[in-house]
């Protein structure tokens, strides 16, 4: 715990839903739910208007629909969320070289490392107010809650208390006054199972936790968890803000608006992705032993195939060769919806392979197959039009998909640069209608040179909740 409030925690408010409301004027001020919109989907983010009806992240979408049937249910646009997230992270890096992103919408910042005089509350307050205003300007309308404290724990507690769209600075010496009345679930690492165990001990608040002995907590929760919980109950937290995390994988994926069947086109995409991955490897100073190919077919069946080499490489030619080999014997006649190349199992030194290029003995290939639920596989042409996605029509301009089915796609033609736009129903196979990416933004930031496996996996909105209620 530091002697000054020099750790900042920023959390974008209802991030996914807020991006959708910003980009879709007709949804502003209305309940919006982003996540898996199928029968087995879960809520990733709900707007504050939807939360008034009890909708929360990780809730089954079916339950959300029962609570608020008139909400807009959208499948998610990760390109748009990443676009805004990169703008925010770049802004935070202007405050300090030590920025620790936790997800697309959340990060810690070490103000002390940025030269901020955190001993002066007025300086910190002015900095936070300026940060929040500048964030709204650069993201063209998003808002964030910001907490500042003497540790990560206190900064996180403060930002939670500041929600929505507020700020709270906890001065050194005020920590126990702030945390003691809180429910025990406010402590990091306390989930439903831990809460149940603590309830058996009569512990419901942080104050109760402070009165429990460390020995009692260790006996009930184990040595590591019990000791950690005892320390955090008294706001004792010395974890540093870490600007980088260990890279576990590097990958590039392409999602196609129309399923690709042509083998030559797929081969060209593999070549391009392998070149990009190899370049990122070299920039990171790493060598990979495992090369992975990910293929999602038109029926949503997903193949993930990998080969572990005898050595380690950063060679474009080698990665390309293995990726082509992994692709070569897959049956792709029904078309490919997504194709990606990745590398993992890193070392910091090249290791010469024994049998390349003869590929002898026969390579060992590991593969995982995820078969799509039958409900999704039986959909036809209209399934390419997902609620919320950006589209453009030759005659009507830009808009977004409201819904699709029975050969019809319904589009509201509007964007964040327009007012509320008209709704039109079109044939799902209208050649003048096409999917597009998000609108450019003035403060847009280029993609980072490489991503870790958490970023790569973050694309699957059906399986990930990136926003806390």
N, C-alpha and C positions, 0 to 999 in steps of 0.2 A: 504494500500500500504506500502510495506516494504522499509527500507532505503538501502537495498542491493538487487541485483538480485539473490534471493535464492529459487525461485519456478521454477521448470523445467517441461516442457511439452514435452512428446515424442509421436510421431505418426509414426507408421510403414507405409512405402510407399506402396500404392496400395496392401494392405496386402494379401487378398485372392488370387489375381492374381499373386502376387510375390511368394507365396508359391507354386502355380501351376507351375510357370516357373522354380522355383528351383527344383521341384521334377520331371519335365518332360523336359528333355534336348532339345527335338525337338521344344519346345515352347519358348525357350529363345530368346529374341529380336523380338518376333512376337506379334501381337495383340491377347490378351486373354480377354474374358469376362466371369465373374462368376456370376451366379444368376439363376433365374427361366428361364429355356430354353424352356418351353411350350409357347402356344399361348398367355397366360395371364401373363407371367413372367415379372419380372423387373430386371434390372441390380443391382447387389450388389456391385461389384467392376470391374473396367476396368483397364487393364494395361496401362502404359503410351503410349505404341505403339498404343493401341486402342483409347486413348483419343485424339490423333492427328487427328482422324476422327470425333471428336465431341461426342464420347460416354461418358456418365457420369452416376454415380450412380443414382438410382431411375428412370432412363429412361426405358420405355417399351422395352423389349428385341426385339420385332418386329421392332422397330425403329432402334435399334442398328444393327440389321441384314441388314437393308436397307443401313445404313451408311458404314458398314464394313463387307460385306458378307463373306470375306475370313478369318475372325477371328476364333479362337477356342472358342466355346461356351460350357462351363462346368457347371455342376449342383452344384458343391460345395462339399467339404469334411471337415465337421466341426471337425472331429477327428484330422485331420492334422493341422487345424488352431488353435485348442485349445492346441495341443502339442507345437507348436511354441510360442503361447501366454504365456503359463505357464513358458517357459524358459525366456522370456523377463521380465515378472513380477518378477520372482525370482531374476534376475539380478538387477532390480530396487530396490528391497528390500535390496540388499547389499549396496546401497548408503544411504538409510534412512529407518527408521521404519515407516515413514509416506508416503505411496504410495496410491494414489486414482485412481484405474482403472475406466475408463469411458466406455470401451468396450474391446473386445479382442485385439484391436490394438492401444490403446491410454490410457495414464495415466499421472497424475500429480505426482510430487515428491517434498517433502519439503526438500531441501538441508540443510537448517539451522538445522532441527531436526536430520540430519545425521552428524552434526559437521563440515560441509564444511565452510571454511572461504570465504564467498561470497563477502566480501569487496575487495578481490584481484581478478581482472578480469583474470589474468593469471592462477590462480588456477581453476577458473570455466571453462575457455577454455580448459585447459588440461584435466579436469575431463570429459567434454562433448566429446572431441575427443577420449579419452580412452573408454568411454561408447559405443560410436557408433561402434568403431572397435571391441570391445569385443562382442557386440550384433551380429554383422555380423559373427564372429567366432562361437559363440555358436549356432546360428540358421542355420549355414551352408550356409550363403549367403544372408540373408535378410538385408534390409537397413531401416534406420529410419531418420526422420527429427526431430531435437531437438531445442526447443526454451527455453530461460531462461529469466526471468524478475522479477520485484518486486511484481508481483501479478499473480493470475491465468490468468486473462485477458491478461496481457502483455506476459506471457509465451506462451499462445495459439496463440496470434497474431504473435509472433516471430517464432514459429514452422511452421505456415502457410506460412510466408514469406520465410522460409528456404527450402521449398519443391522444388524439390525432393532431398532427400539424402544430406541435408545440416544442418547447424547450425547457429543460430543467438542469440547473447546475448545482451539484451537491458539493459544498465546500468541505475542505478537510476538517474533521472534527464533528461533522454532522451525520456521519455515516450510520451510526447506530439508531439515531432518531428516525432516519428514513426507512431503514430495513426492518426494524423490530416489529412494526405493526403488519408487515406484509404476510400473505399466506405463504406457507412453506414451498409451494410450487414455484415461487418467484426465484428460488435458488437454482442455478444451473445444475443439471443432472438429476433433478427431482421430477420423475415422471409418475404415471399412475401407479406402477408397482411399488416404487419407493414411498409414495404418499400413503399407500395402504399399510405398509410396514410401520411408517411413522405414526399413523393414526392409532395403531395398536398400542403405541407408547404414550398416547395422549398428546401428540405433537401436531398442531394445526397451523401455527404461525412461526415466524422466524424467532419471535421472543420465546416461544416454547422450546425451540431448538437451542437457544442460548442457555436455557436452564437445564437441558439434558447433559449428562456427562459424556465426554468423548468415549470413554470405555463402553458405555451403553450403546452409543451409535455404532461403534466398531463391532460390537457383538451382534447387533441386528443387521448391519449392512455390509460388513466386511471391513478390512483394515483400510484400504485406500479410500473407498467411498465414505466411510464413517469419519475418518480424519479430515477429509476434504470438506465435508458438510459442516463439521464443527468449526473449521476455520472460516468458511464463508458466512456462517451465522453471525460472526463478529466482524464481517466485511474485510477480513484479512485475505488479500489476493495479490500476489506478486507476479502474476503471469505477464510477460512482456508482450507488447504489440509486435507481431512478426510480419514483416512486409512480404515474405515469400513462403510458400509451402513446397514441400518436396513434390516434384513432378512425377507422376506415376505412369502417365501415358500421354501420347501426342497423337491426335487424329484429325482427319478432315473428312467431312461427310457432305454429300450432295443429295438434296431432296428434289425430285423432278415433279413438275406440275402435270406432265403427261408421262405415263409409264414408258420406259425406254426398252426397246426390243432389239435394236440393231447391235450385234456383237462388236462391230468396229467402233461404234460410238461409245459403248461401255469400256472397250479397251483404251480408248483415248482418255476417258475420264479417269481410269485407273492410273494411266501414265501421269496425268496432271496432278492427281492427288498424291501419288508417290513422290513426285518431285517436290511438292509443297511440304510434305511430312519430313522428307530428308533435309530440306533447307532449314526447317525449324529445329531438327535434331542438331544440325551443325551449329546453329546460332546458340543453342543451349549448351554446347560442348559435351553432348552425350552420344552414346552408342547403344543401339537396341539389339536385343537377342530375340525378341518375339515380334512377329509381324502378323497383323490381323486384317481380315477383310470382312466387312459387314454388308449384307445384302438384304434389303426388304423387298419382297415381291409385291405384285399388284394386289394380291389377296391379303396382304399384311403379314404373311409368314416371314419371319426374319431368321436368316442364317448368319451366325458369327463363326468364322473359321480362322484358326490361327496356326502358325508354325513357329516353333522355337528352333533357332539356328544352333549350330555347333559353336559358333563364335558370336561376335557382336559387330554391328556395322552402322555406318551413317551414309552408306552409298545409295544414291538415287537408283542406280542400275540394279543393285541387289534387292532393294525394297520393291522396285517395280517388277522384277522377275518373280519374286515369291508371290506378290499379290496377283499377278496374272495366273500363276499356277493354282492358287486357291480358287480363282474364279472359273478356271477352264472346264471343270467337270460338273458345274452346277447347271441344272435345267432351268433356263430362263425364258422359255418361249412365251410365257404369259406376261412378260414385261417386268421391269425393275422400277420400283418406286423410290428407293434410296440406295446409294452406293457409297461406301466409305473405306478408307485405308488408314490403319493406325499402327503404332509401334509401342512397345512396352518392354519391361524387364531390362532396365537401363544399367549401363556401366559407364565409367568415365574414361575407359581406355578401349581401343579397338582390339578385337580378338580374332585372329585369322581362323577361317573355317577350314576344315580338313578336306571336304569333298566337293566344294563348289568350284566350277560350274557343272561338274558331271552329275550332280544330284544323286550320288550313289554313296551309301545305301539309300533306299527309298525314304523320302521324308515322312516324319510322323506329323499328322494333321489332327488337331483337336477342333471339334466343332460343337456348337450349341444351336439348337433349332427351337424357335418360339413360334408355335402355330397360332394364328389369329383365331379368336372366337368365331364360331360359325355365324353369329349375328353380323359381324363385320364383313366376313368373306362373301356373303351373298348379296351385298350391295352392288349396284351397277354403276353406270356413268355418273350419276348425281353425287356419288360418294366422294368425288374429287373436290366438290364444293363444300368446304367445312365452314360452319357458322363462325363468323368473325373475320375470315381471311380477306386480305386485300385483293381487289380485282379492278380491272379496267375494261371499259367497253369503247369500241371505236366511235360510237355515236353519243353515248351518255357520259363518258369520262370515268373518273375514279369513283370507287365505292367499296362496299363490303357486303359479304354474303350474310343475309339474314337467316336463310334456310334453304333446303333443297329436298326434292323428292318427286317421284312419279314423272321424271323427265323434265322437271321445272326447277330453276334456281331463282330465288327471290333476292334481289339486291337493293340496298339503299345507297343511292349515289350521293355521297358526301365524303368529306375529309376534314381534318383539323383546320384546313385553310378556308373552309366554306361554312355556311350555316347549315341548319338541318335540311337534308336533301330528300328528294322524292324516292318512293319505293316502286320498283318495276319487277315484273315477273318475266323471265326469259327462258327460252329452251336451254336445257342443260348442255346441249351440244352446239350452241350458238358459236360459230367460228369467230365472231367479233368480240367475244368475251374471253378474257384470259386472266390468270392469276399474276399478281405483281408483288414486289417487295414493299416495305414501308417507305413513306415519303422521306426524302433527304431532310436532314436537320442542319441548321447553321453551325452548331457546335459539335457536329458528329466527330467521333474519334475512330481512327483505324483500329482493326482488330489487333489484339496482342500477338506477339511473335509466336507464342505457343500457348496451349491450354492444357490443364491437367484433366484427369479423368472425371472429376466432379463437374467441370464445365461441360465436357462432352456429353455426359449423361443428363445434364440439365434440360435437354431438349424435350424429354418425354413428360409433357404436362400431365398426362393421365396418371403418372406414378409419383409425381413430386409435388409437394406443397412448399412454396417458396415465400410464404407470407404467414406471419403469426396473427391470430385474431386480437 
